[in-house]
Amino acid sequence: MTQVTKFPPDYRFELAENMLYRQLPYGPDQEAVLDEKGFQRAVKIIRSWPDYAPTPLCRLESIAEVAGVADVHYKDESGRFGLGSFKPLGGAYAVVRLLMSQITAATGQEQVDPNDVLNGRYKEIASTITVTAATDGNHGRSVAWGARLFGCRCVIFIHETVSPGREHAIAALGAEVRRTRGTYDDAVRKADETARQEGWHQIPDTSDGVVVEAPRNVMQGYTLMAQEAMDQLPYQGPPTHIFIQAGVGGMAAAVVAQFWQRFGPGRFKTVLVEPRQAACWFHSLKSGAPVVVSGDLDSLMAGLACGEVSRLAWPILAPATDMVMTVDDAAAADCMRLMAEGRYGDRPMVTGESAVAGLAGFLAVARDEAAREALAIDSNSRVLLFGTEGASDPETYMAIVGRSAEDVRKNIQGSG
């Protein structure tokens, strides 16, 4: 066991084996969700958007040292398209794919160039279409951004605990925002009900198995983030461990799918990380079947406060996840401060509440001898994390970190 002496106080966590884990080739069940043809289409379209650029992959050398591993890399999505999260890759991509299909139906054209949708050639058709989604914040913002970019109307449903800051960020992009009672899953059901009544088009980031086309496109867009990370890693082969936040599972499934297809089964260990009070994947994979988590799902990690797994993500994550774990909100808050201050010597970074879930999970198990042994973490381990958002809610960030994101960035620039 590597001796670790610089860690913060213990993070509370629970770790469990996935009862459904199998070392299988990426097969037909997975390709029905995410395949190479869909990936290549998404890459071509998204890379043509204004201001597209790969987000950085940051090496956290000091954290790796105190954790007793060879490497820790963090994919920083805080600057993606100026929206503060990875979500535009999925939500906005699903919007343009929806508009392309609707324009095809309206015009009879066999193919619609997505660049023509972007430049307004079909603005009269697009303006008659309304897209809608439920959100904890970032997904709704990405759908609203996509609707503004491509010229359609947008209505976003948020639940009662979504912060005013996130609500205002969505409205600032031109969307109508409707607040509903209950949890994220209640907002999903309300968006579905209203869309059916009004003839709107849903762009959900989760699937109940009935609505599949749009959430599949959302996931397909996310695969580009994973591909960027693979291209940016400084070593040959995959990381030994991916600690990744789950939520409904769409983003995690997109990442795992790309690495699974590239490197094959059993080449890396995947650990899903969730808030303790909203751990639908933890309970589902621990029991071997989808489990709905009810009750108070409210978590500091707002983007992960979900009670039901996505049925589209299930065929990928169920056989490919090695272990699942939960962490407390206190661990996420401490990791945000840790990154902002560069506590162990790494360059300070602005990270959101949900972005640090994977980091919190890794640090929690890295100092625990039994957990390290269960996950085969040692001095040769190479860990990959996905920092899926920056300070998506400035007021919340300030309350947790004690400084604004702008002040943290100024300090980074001043020290650089």
JOGITA-V592175 format. One record per residue. N is the residue number from 0. RES is the residue in one letter. PSI is psi in whole degrees, -180 to 180 (none if undefined). Layout:
N&RES&PSI / N&RES&PSI
This chain:
0&M&126 / 1&T&131 / 2&Q&125 / 3&V&121 / 4&T&-8 / 5&K&6 / 6&F&154 / 7&P&179 / 8&P&156 / 9&D&138 / 10&Y&131 / 11&R&134 / 12&F&164 / 13&E&132 / 14&L&137 / 15&A&150 / 16&E&148 / 17&N&117 / 18&M&-13 / 19&L&3 / 20&Y&131 / 21&R&138 / 22&Q&86 / 23&L&153 / 24&P&156 / 25&Y&112 / 26&G&-165 / 27&P&-38 / 28&D&-36 / 29&Q&-41 / 30&E&-24 / 31&A&-20 / 32&V&-56 / 33&L&120 / 34&D&172 / 35&E&-39 / 36&K&-44 / 37&G&-38 / 38&F&-47 / 39&Q&-37 / 40&R&-45 / 41&A&-43 / 42&V&-47 / 43&K&-43 / 44&I&-50 / 45&I&-38 / 46&R&-14 / 47&S&-7 / 48&W&151 / 49&P&136 / 50&D&15 / 51&Y&136 / 52&A&144 / 53&P&140 / 54&T&157 / 55&P&150 / 56&L&113 / 57&C&134 / 58&R&123 / 59&L&79 / 60&E&-42 / 61&S&-39 / 62&I&-41 / 63&A&-40 / 64&E&-48 / 65&V&-24 / 66&A&-8 / 67&G&38 / 68&V&170 / 69&A&-42 / 70&D&144 / 71&V&124 / 72&H&143 / 73&Y&116 / 74&K&109 / 75&D&104 / 76&E&10 / 77&S&-18 / 78&G&10 / 79&R&114 / 80&F&25 / 81&G&11 / 82&L&-4 / 83&G&7 / 84&S&171 / 85&F&-12 / 86&K&-33 / 87&P&-28 / 88&L&-32 / 89&G&-58 / 90&G&-50 / 91&A&-36 / 92&Y&-42 / 93&A&-34 / 94&V&-49 / 95&V&-34 / 96&R&-38 / 97&L&-46 / 98&L&-39 / 99&M&-42 / 100&S&-38 / 101&Q&-37 / 102&I&-39 / 103&T&-45 / 104&A&-36 / 105&A&-31 / 106&T&-20 / 107&G&4 / 108&Q&142 / 109&E&-36 / 110&Q&142 / 111&V&125 / 112&D&122 / 113&P&-27 / 114&N&-29 / 115&D&-32 / 116&V&-42 / 117&L&-40 / 118&N&5 / 119&G&11 / 120&R&-33 / 121&Y&32 / 122&K&-32 / 123&E&-40 / 124&I&-47 / 125&A&-37 / 126&S&-16 / 127&T&-4 / 128&I&136 / 129&T&128 / 130&V&152 / 131&T&156 / 132&A&158 / 133&A&151 / 134&T&156 / 135&D&-10 / 136&G&-70 / 137&N&-39 / 138&H&-44 / 139&G&-37 / 140&R&-39 / 141&S&-38 / 142&V&-42 / 143&A&-41 / 144&W&-43 / 145&G&-40 / 146&A&-41 / 147&R&-41 / 148&L&-38 / 149&F&0 / 150&G&28 / 151&C&171 / 152&R&153 / 153&C&133 / 154&V&125 / 155&I&134 / 156&F&130 / 157&I&156 / 158&H&179 / 159&E&-20 / 160&T&2 / 161&V&133 / 162&S&152 / 163&P&-34 / 164&G&-43 / 165&R&-38 / 166&E&-46 / 167&H&-35 / 168&A&-37 / 169&I&-47 / 170&A&-32 / 171&A&-19 / 172&L&7 / 173&G&4 / 174&A&151 / 175&E&130 / 176&V&129 / 177&R&123 / 178&R&134 / 179&T&164 / 180&R&155 / 181&G&-155 / 182&T&-179 / 183&Y&-43 / 184&D&-32 / 185&D&-39 / 186&A&-37 / 187&V&-46 / 188&R&-38 / 189&K&-41 / 190&A&-42 / 191&D&-46 / 192&E&-46 / 193&T&-41 / 194&A&-41 / 195&R&-38 / 196&Q&-40 / 197&E&-11 / 198&G&26 / 199&W&171 / 200&H&122 / 201&Q&140 / 202&I&67 / 203&P&156 / 204&D&11 / 205&T&167 / 206&S&137 / 207&D&5 / 208&G&-11 / 209&V&-55 / 210&V&112 / 211&V&-31 / 212&E&-50 / 213&A&-48 / 214&P&-28 / 215&R&-41 / 216&N&-37 / 217&V&-50 / 218&M&-39 / 219&Q&-37 / 220&G&-37 / 221&Y&-25 / 222&T&-24 / 223&L&-36 / 224&M&-44 / 225&A&-40 / 226&Q&-42 / 227&E&-46 / 228&A&-44 / 229&M&-42 / 230&D&-26 / 231&Q&-19 / 232&L&135 / 233&P&0 / 234&Y&161 / 235&Q&146 / 236&G&179 / 237&P&167 / 238&P&161 / 239&T&-27 / 240&H&136 / 241&I&115 / 242&F&117 / 243&I&136 / 244&Q&147 / 245&A&-60 / 246&G&-132 / 247&V&-20 / 248&G&-7 / 249&G&-48 / 250&M&-45 / 251&A&-41 / 252&A&-39 / 253&A&-42 / 254&V&-50 / 255&V&-40 / 256&A&-44 / 257&Q&-45 / 258&F&-36 / 259&W&-45 / 260&Q&-39 / 261&R&-44 / 262&F&-11 / 263&G&174 / 264&P&150 / 265&G&8 / 266&R&-14 / 267&F&156 / 268&K&132 / 269&T&129 / 270&V&118 / 271&L&137 / 272&V&134 / 273&E&160 / 274&P&145 / 275&R&-39 / 276&Q&-1 / 277&A&61 / 278&A&64 / 279&C&-37 / 280&W&-38 / 281&F&-51 / 282&H&-32 / 283&S&-50 / 284&L&-28 / 285&K&-34 / 286&S&-17 / 287&G&11 / 288&A&155 / 289&P&131 / 290&V&133 / 291&V&125 / 292&V&123 / 293&S&-175 / 294&G&-159 / 295&D&107 / 296&L&4 / 297&D&129 / 298&S&151 / 299&L&-37 / 300&M&73 / 301&A&-38 / 302&G&-10 / 303&L&6 / 304&A&72 / 305&C&142 / 306&G&-7 / 307&E&134 / 308&V&151 / 309&S&128 / 310&R&-18 / 311&L&-35 / 312&A&-25 / 313&W&-48 / 314&P&-18 / 315&I&-51 / 316&L&-31 / 317&A&-47 / 318&P&-15 / 319&A&-12 / 320&T&128 / 321&D&-51 / 322&M&159 / 323&V&151 / 324&M&159 / 325&T&151 / 326&V&157 / 327&D&159 / 328&D&-33 / 329&A&-35 / 330&A&-41 / 331&A&-44 / 332&A&-43 / 333&D&-37 / 334&C&-35 / 335&M&-44 / 336&R&-41 / 337&L&-45 / 338&M&-38 / 339&A&-35 / 340&E&-5 / 341&G&51 / 342&R&-36 / 343&Y&1 / 344&G&-8 / 345&D&161 / 346&R&131 / 347&P&150 / 348&M&150 / 349&V&119 / 350&T&141 / 351&G&174 / 352&E&-44 / 353&S&-25 / 354&A&-29 / 355&V&6 / 356&A&-45 / 357&G&-41 / 358&L&-44 / 359&A&-42 / 360&G&-44 / 361&F&-47 / 362&L&-34 / 363&A&-45 / 364&V&-25 / 365&A&-26 / 366&R&3 / 367&D&117 / 368&E&-45 / 369&A&-41 / 370&A&-41 / 371&R&-44 / 372&E&-41 / 373&A&-34 / 374&L&4 / 375&A&44 / 376&I&126 / 377&D&-168 / 378&S&-12 / 379&N&-1 / 380&S&142 / 381&R&117 / 382&V&135 / 383&L&132 / 384&L&151 / 385&F&109 / 386&G&89 / 387&T&-8 / 388&E&158 / 389&G&-142 / 390&A&76 / 391&S&-21 / 392&D&98 / 393&P&-39 / 394&E&-43 / 395&T&-42 / 396&Y&-47 / 397&M&-43 / 398&A&-35 / 399&I&-47 / 400&V&-29 / 401&G&-3 / 402&R&156 / 403&S&159 / 404&A&-35 / 405&E&-41 / 406&D&-40 / 407&V&-43 / 408&R&-39 / 409&K&-40 / 410&N&-37 / 411&I&-47 / 412&Q&-39 / 413&G&-34 / 414&S&-15 / 415&G&none
